[in-house]
Amino acid sequence: MGALGFVFVTTEPGKEGLVLGAIRKYQKEGQYVRDVNPLLGEYDLVVEVEAKDYKKIGAFVVDELRSIPGVVSTKTMAAIDLETKLDKQNRK
């Protein structure tokens, strides 16, 4: 795995479907988007993104996702590979 992240997207009211459709085009083209799902709550959509490195994820979010008409804001969370002490003990 290269870099993996989750982008929480807030849209203009009533624009959720249009933004979802635009993001799914990236998914169909195999460009950065692994999955996208509508949400209830503070954010309208969550987009799972993957790239070679986090710099590419950042560029995709800033240059592409934020330029989709109807997107108000994004919040990106980077996934990490976390190995705990318990994991290490269980391997011994």
DSSP file (Angstrom, degrees, kcal/mol; ACC not computed):
  #  RESIDUE AA STRUCTURE BP1 BP2  ACC     N-H-->O    O-->H-N    N-H-->O    O-->H-N    TCO  KAPPA ALPHA  PHI   PSI    X-CA   Y-CA   Z-CA
    1    1 A M              0   0    0      0, 0.0     3,-0.1     0, 0.0    51,-0.1   0.000 360.0 360.0 360.0 138.3    0.0    0.0    0.0
    2    2 A G        -     0   0    0      1,-0.3     2,-0.4    49,-0.1    50,-0.2   0.664 360.0 -25.1 -84.3-111.2    1.2    3.5   -0.8
    3    3 A A  E     -A   51   0A   0     48,-3.3    48,-2.1    50,-0.1     2,-0.4  -0.892  60.6-169.4-110.2 138.6   -0.8    6.2    1.0
    4    4 A L  E     +A   50   0A   0     75,-0.4    75,-3.0    -2,-0.4     2,-0.3  -0.987  12.4 164.6-129.2 136.9   -4.4    5.8    2.1
    5    5 A G  E     -AB  49  78A   0     44,-2.6    44,-2.7    -2,-0.4     2,-0.4  -0.951  30.0-134.7-147.0 166.9   -6.7    8.5    3.3
    6    6 A F  E     -AB  48  77A   0     71,-2.7    71,-2.9    -2,-0.3     2,-0.6  -0.994  17.4-159.1-126.6 125.6  -10.3    9.4    4.0
    7    7 A V  E     -AB  47  76A   0     40,-3.0    40,-2.6    -2,-0.4     2,-0.6  -0.921   4.4-154.4-110.7 119.7  -11.8   12.7    2.8
    8    8 A F  E     -AB  46  75A   0     67,-3.3    67,-1.9    -2,-0.6     2,-0.4  -0.831  18.0-159.2 -93.7 124.8  -14.9   13.9    4.6
    9    9 A V  E     -AB  45  74A   0     36,-2.8    35,-2.3    -2,-0.6    36,-1.8  -0.888  13.4-161.4-114.8 132.1  -16.8   16.2    2.2
   10   10 A T  E     - B   0  73A   0     63,-2.7    62,-2.9    -2,-0.4    63,-1.6  -0.940  19.1-168.6-106.7 132.6  -19.4   18.9    3.0
   11   11 A T  E     - B   0  71A   0     -2,-0.5    60,-0.2    60,-0.3     5,-0.1  -0.710  31.4 -89.0-115.1 166.5  -21.6   19.9    0.1
   12   12 A E    >   -     0   0    0     58,-2.5     3,-2.3    -2,-0.2     4,-0.3  -0.476  65.6 -82.7 -65.1 146.2  -24.1   22.7   -0.5
   13   13 A P  T 3  S+     0   0    0      0, 0.0    -1,-0.1     0, 0.0    -3,-0.0  -0.287 117.7  13.3 -54.1 131.6  -27.6   21.7    0.6
   14   14 A G  T 3  S+     0   0    0     -3,-0.1     4,-0.2     1,-0.0     3,-0.2   0.388 105.5  92.3  84.2  -3.7  -29.3   19.6   -2.1
   15   15 A K    <>  +     0   0    0     -3,-2.3     4,-2.4    55,-0.2     5,-0.3   0.352  49.6 102.9-102.5   4.8  -26.0   19.1   -4.1
   16   16 A E  H  > S+     0   0    0     -4,-0.3     4,-2.7     1,-0.2     5,-0.2   0.902  81.5  48.8 -56.0 -45.5  -25.0   15.8   -2.5
   17   17 A G  H  > S+     0   0    0      2,-0.2     4,-2.3     1,-0.2    -1,-0.2   0.887 111.3  48.9 -64.6 -40.3  -26.1   13.7   -5.4
   18   18 A L  H  > S+     0   0    0     -4,-0.2     4,-2.0     2,-0.2    -1,-0.2   0.916 114.2  45.3 -66.0 -42.9  -24.3   15.9   -8.0
   19   19 A V  H  X S+     0   0    0     -4,-2.4     4,-2.4     2,-0.2     5,-0.2   0.918 111.6  52.8 -67.3 -42.7  -21.1   15.8   -6.0
   20   20 A L  H  X S+     0   0    0     -4,-2.7     4,-2.3    -5,-0.3    -2,-0.2   0.922 109.7  49.2 -57.0 -45.7  -21.4   12.0   -5.4
   21   21 A G  H  X S+     0   0    0     -4,-2.3     4,-1.1     1,-0.2    -1,-0.2   0.887 110.2  50.5 -61.7 -40.5  -21.8   11.5   -9.2
   22   22 A A  H  X S+     0   0    0     -4,-2.0     4,-0.9     1,-0.2     3,-0.3   0.900 111.7  47.6 -65.5 -40.7  -18.7   13.6   -9.9
   23   23 A I  H >X S+     0   0    0     -4,-2.4     4,-1.5     1,-0.2     3,-0.5   0.879 105.4  59.1 -69.1 -37.4  -16.6   11.7   -7.4
   24   24 A R  H 3X S+     0   0    0     -4,-2.3     4,-2.7     1,-0.2    -1,-0.2   0.789  96.1  63.6 -63.1 -26.5  -17.8    8.4   -8.8
   25   25 A K  H 3X S+     0   0    0     -4,-1.1     4,-1.8    -3,-0.3    -1,-0.2   0.907 102.4  48.8 -62.8 -40.7  -16.4    9.3  -12.2
   26   26 A Y  H <<>S+     0   0    0     -4,-0.9     5,-2.8    -3,-0.5     4,-0.4   0.896 111.0  51.4 -63.1 -39.1  -12.9    9.4  -10.6
   27   27 A Q  H ><5S+     0   0    0     -4,-1.5     3,-1.3     1,-0.2    -2,-0.2   0.927 109.1  49.0 -63.8 -45.7  -13.6    6.0   -9.1
   28   28 A K  H 3<5S+     0   0    0     -4,-2.7    -1,-0.2     1,-0.3    -2,-0.2   0.838 111.0  50.8 -63.5 -33.1  -14.7    4.5  -12.5
   29   29 A E  T 3<5S-     0   0    0     -4,-1.8    -1,-0.3    -5,-0.2    -2,-0.2   0.492 113.7-119.6 -82.5  -3.7  -11.6    5.9  -14.1
   30   30 A G  T < 5 +     0   0    0     -3,-1.3     2,-0.9    -4,-0.4    -3,-0.2   0.778  63.1 147.6  70.8  26.5   -9.4    4.4  -11.4
   31   31 A Q  S   <S-     0   0    0     -5,-2.8     2,-2.3    -6,-0.2    -1,-0.2  -0.816  76.1 -59.0-102.3  98.0   -8.1    7.8  -10.4
   32   32 A Y  S    S+     0   0    0     -2,-0.9    18,-2.6    18,-0.1     2,-0.6  -0.066 106.1 106.5  69.3 -38.3   -7.3    8.0   -6.6
   33   33 A V  E     +C   49   0A   0     -2,-2.3    16,-0.2    16,-0.2    -3,-0.2  -0.645  33.6 169.4 -86.0 116.3  -10.9    7.1   -5.4
   34   34 A R  E    S-     0   0A   0     14,-3.0     2,-0.3    -2,-0.6    -1,-0.2   0.825  71.2 -12.2 -86.8 -38.3  -11.3    3.6   -4.0
   35   35 A D  E     -C   48   0A   0     13,-1.3    13,-2.9     2,-0.0    -1,-0.4  -0.987  54.7-162.2-159.9 155.5  -14.8    4.2   -2.6
   36   36 A V  E     +C   47   0A   0     -2,-0.3    11,-0.2    11,-0.2     9,-0.0  -0.986  12.7 179.4-146.0 136.3  -17.3    6.9   -1.9
   37   37 A N  E     -C   46   0A   0      9,-2.4     9,-2.5    -2,-0.3     2,-0.1  -0.998  27.7-119.6-140.5 140.3  -20.3    6.8    0.4
   38   38 A P  E     -C   45   0A   0      0, 0.0     2,-0.3     0, 0.0     7,-0.3  -0.453  34.5-158.7 -71.3 151.6  -23.0    9.2    1.5
   39   39 A L        -     0   0    0      5,-2.8     2,-0.4    -2,-0.1     0, 0.0  -0.883  16.6-136.1-128.4 159.3  -23.2   10.0    5.2
   40   40 A L  S    S+     0   0    0     -2,-0.3     2,-0.4     5,-0.0     3,-0.2  -0.948  72.7  31.7-107.9 138.6  -25.7   11.3    7.7
   41   41 A G  S    S-     0   0    0     -2,-0.4    -2,-0.1     1,-0.2     0, 0.0  -0.919 116.2  -8.2 123.4-147.4  -24.4   13.8   10.2
   42   42 A E  S    S+     0   0    0     -2,-0.4     2,-0.3   -32,-0.0    -1,-0.2   0.836 125.5  44.0 -62.4 -36.7  -21.7   16.5   10.1
   43   43 A Y        -     0   0    0     -3,-0.2   -33,-0.2     1,-0.1     3,-0.1  -0.774  65.7-150.6-111.5 156.0  -20.4   15.5    6.7
   44   44 A D  S    S+     0   0    0    -35,-2.3    -5,-2.8    -2,-0.3     2,-0.3   0.786  77.5  15.5 -94.5 -32.1  -22.3   14.6    3.6
   45   45 A L  E     -AC   9  38A   0    -36,-1.8   -36,-2.8    -7,-0.3     2,-0.4  -0.974  55.8-151.9-141.3 152.4  -19.8   12.1    1.9
   46   46 A V  E     -AC   8  37A   0     -9,-2.5    -9,-2.4    -2,-0.3     2,-0.5  -0.999  15.6-164.1-124.6 131.1  -16.7   10.1    2.8
   47   47 A V  E     -AC   7  36A   0    -40,-2.6   -40,-3.0    -2,-0.4     2,-0.6  -0.959  10.3-149.0-118.0 123.0  -14.2    9.4    0.1
   48   48 A E  E     -AC   6  35A   0    -13,-2.9   -14,-3.0    -2,-0.5   -13,-1.3  -0.825  25.5-173.3 -89.8 121.0  -11.6    6.7    0.4
   49   49 A V  E     -AC   5  33A   0    -44,-2.7   -44,-2.6    -2,-0.6     2,-0.4  -0.884  12.0-172.6-121.0 148.3   -8.5    7.7   -1.6
   50   50 A E  E     +A    4   0A   0    -18,-2.6     2,-0.3    -2,-0.3   -46,-0.2  -0.999  13.8 152.7-140.0 140.6   -5.3    5.9   -2.4
   51   51 A A  E     -A    3   0A   0    -48,-2.1   -48,-3.3    -2,-0.4   -49,-0.1  -0.926  57.4 -90.8-153.7 176.2   -2.1    7.2   -4.1
   52   52 A K  S    S-     0   0    0     -2,-0.3     2,-0.3   -50,-0.2   -48,-0.1   0.854 106.4  -5.4 -63.0 -35.9    1.6    6.5   -4.3
   53   53 A D  S  > S-     0   0    0    -51,-0.1     4,-1.4   -50,-0.1     3,-0.5  -0.955  74.9-100.4-153.6 169.8    2.2    9.0   -1.5
   54   54 A Y  H  > S+     0   0    0     -2,-0.3     4,-2.6     1,-0.2     5,-0.2   0.764 115.7  64.1 -69.4 -25.1    0.4   11.6    0.7
   55   55 A K  H  > S+     0   0    0      2,-0.2     4,-2.2     1,-0.2    -1,-0.2   0.907 103.7  48.0 -63.0 -40.3    1.6   14.5   -1.5
   56   56 A K  H  > S+     0   0    0     -3,-0.5     4,-2.4     2,-0.2    -2,-0.2   0.877 110.1  51.9 -68.4 -37.7   -0.4   13.1   -4.4
   57   57 A I  H  X S+     0   0    0     -4,-1.4     4,-2.6     2,-0.2    -2,-0.2   0.943 110.1  49.5 -61.8 -46.1   -3.5   12.6   -2.2
   58   58 A G  H  X S+     0   0    0     -4,-2.6     4,-2.7     1,-0.2     5,-0.3   0.912 110.8  49.0 -58.8 -43.8   -3.1   16.3   -1.1
   59   59 A A  H  X S+     0   0    0     -4,-2.2     4,-2.9     1,-0.2     5,-0.5   0.900 111.0  50.6 -64.0 -40.1   -2.9   17.4   -4.7
   60   60 A F  H  X>S+     0   0    0     -4,-2.4     4,-2.1     2,-0.2     5,-1.9   0.924 112.7  46.2 -63.5 -44.2   -5.9   15.4   -5.7
   61   61 A V  H  <>S+     0   0    0     -4,-2.6     5,-2.4     3,-0.2     6,-0.2   0.951 120.2  38.2 -63.7 -48.9   -8.0   16.8   -2.8
   62   62 A V  H  <5S+     0   0    0     -4,-2.7    -2,-0.2    -5,-0.2    -3,-0.2   0.932 126.0  34.7 -70.2 -46.4   -7.0   20.4   -3.5
   63   63 A D  H  <5S+     0   0    0     -4,-2.9    -3,-0.2    -5,-0.3    -2,-0.2   0.828 133.8  16.7 -81.4 -32.4   -6.9   20.4   -7.3
   64   64 A E  T ><5S+     0   0    0     -4,-2.1     3,-0.9    -5,-0.5     4,-0.4   0.864 123.5  41.7-108.4 -62.0   -9.8   18.0   -8.0
   65   65 A L  G > <S+     0   0    0     -5,-1.9     3,-1.5     1,-0.3    -3,-0.2   0.917 115.6  49.4 -60.1 -45.4  -12.2   17.3   -5.2
   66   66 A R  G 3 <S+     0   0    0     -5,-2.4    -1,-0.3     1,-0.3    -4,-0.1   0.681 105.8  59.2 -69.7 -14.9  -12.4   20.9   -4.0
   67   67 A S  G <  S+     0   0    0     -3,-0.9    -1,-0.3    -6,-0.2    -2,-0.2   0.492  76.9 111.3 -91.4  -2.6  -13.0   22.2   -7.5
   68   68 A I  S X  S-     0   0    0     -3,-1.5     3,-2.1    -4,-0.4   -49,-0.1  -0.566  81.2-109.0 -70.1 127.2  -16.2   20.1   -7.9
   69   69 A P  T 3  S+     0   0    0      0, 0.0     3,-0.1     0, 0.0    -1,-0.1  -0.355 104.9  30.1 -57.9 131.1  -19.2   22.4   -8.0
   70   70 A G  T 3  S+     0   0    0      1,-0.3   -58,-2.5    -4,-0.1     2,-0.5   0.202  84.6 125.3 103.0 -14.6  -21.2   22.0   -4.8
   71   71 A V  E <   +B   11   0A   0     -3,-2.1    -1,-0.3   -60,-0.2   -60,-0.3  -0.682  30.0 175.6 -79.3 124.5  -18.3   21.1   -2.6
   72   72 A V  E     -     0   0A   0    -62,-2.9     2,-0.3    -2,-0.5   -61,-0.2   0.843  61.8 -16.6 -94.0 -44.6  -18.1   23.5    0.4
   73   73 A S  E     -B   10   0A   0    -63,-1.6   -63,-2.7     2,-0.0    -1,-0.4  -0.988  52.6-149.4-158.1 162.0  -15.3   22.0    2.4
   74   74 A T  E     -B    9   0A   0     -2,-0.3     2,-0.4   -65,-0.2   -65,-0.2  -0.964   0.7-164.1-134.0 153.3  -13.2   18.9    2.8
   75   75 A K  E     -B    8   0A   0    -67,-1.9   -67,-3.3    -2,-0.3     2,-0.4  -0.962  15.9-156.8-137.5 119.4  -11.4   17.3    5.8
   76   76 A T  E     -B    7   0A   0     -2,-0.4     2,-0.5   -69,-0.2   -69,-0.2  -0.834   7.1-167.4-106.9 132.7   -8.7   14.7    5.1
   77   77 A M  E     -B    6   0A   0    -71,-2.9   -71,-2.7    -2,-0.4     2,-0.4  -0.969  15.9-140.4-115.4 129.3   -7.6   12.0    7.5
   78   78 A A  E     -B    5   0A   0     -2,-0.5   -73,-0.3   -73,-0.2     2,-0.3  -0.755  14.6-135.4 -90.2 131.9   -4.4   10.0    6.7
   79   79 A A        -     0   0    0    -75,-3.0   -75,-0.4    -2,-0.4     2,-0.3  -0.616  22.9-161.7 -83.0 145.6   -4.5    6.3    7.4
   80   80 A I        -     0   0    0     -2,-0.3     2,-0.9   -77,-0.1   -77,-0.0  -0.864  25.2-117.8-125.5 160.7   -1.4    4.8    9.2
   81   81 A D        -     0   0    0     -2,-0.3     2,-0.6     2,-0.0    -2,-0.0  -0.864  39.3-168.4 -96.7 103.0    0.0    1.4    9.6
   82   82 A L        -     0   0    0     -2,-0.9     2,-0.6     2,-0.0    -2,-0.0  -0.837  11.6-173.1-103.5 120.7   -0.1    1.0   13.4
   83   83 A E        -     0   0    0     -2,-0.6     2,-0.1     4,-0.0    -2,-0.0  -0.957  13.9-157.2-112.1 121.1    1.7   -1.9   15.1
   84   84 A T     >  -     0   0    0     -2,-0.6     4,-1.8     1,-0.1     5,-0.1  -0.439  31.1-109.1 -92.7 167.1    1.0   -2.2   18.8
   85   85 A K  H  > S+     0   0    0      1,-0.2     4,-2.3     2,-0.2     5,-0.2   0.875 121.3  56.3 -59.2 -37.7    3.1   -3.8   21.5
   86   86 A L  H  > S+     0   0    0      1,-0.2     4,-2.4     2,-0.2    -1,-0.2   0.898 103.6  53.2 -62.8 -41.1    0.4   -6.5   21.6
   87   87 A D  H  > S+     0   0    0      1,-0.2     4,-1.0     2,-0.2    -1,-0.2   0.924 110.3  47.8 -58.5 -44.7    0.8   -7.3   17.9
   88   88 A K  H  X S+     0   0    0     -4,-1.8     4,-0.6     1,-0.2     3,-0.4   0.888 111.4  50.0 -64.9 -40.5    4.6   -7.7   18.4
   89   89 A Q  H >< S+     0   0    0     -4,-2.3     3,-0.9     1,-0.2    -1,-0.2   0.884 107.0  54.7 -66.0 -38.7    4.1  -10.0   21.4
   90   90 A N  H 3< S+     0   0    0     -4,-2.4    -1,-0.2     1,-0.2    -2,-0.2   0.725 103.2  57.0 -69.5 -21.0    1.6  -12.2   19.5
   91   91 A R  H 3<        0   0    0     -4,-1.0    -1,-0.2    -3,-0.4    -2,-0.2   0.683 360.0 360.0 -81.6 -18.4    4.1  -12.8   16.7
   92   92 A K    <<        0   0    0     -3,-0.9    -1,-0.2    -4,-0.6    -2,-0.2   0.487 360.0 360.0 -74.4 360.0    6.7  -14.2   19.1
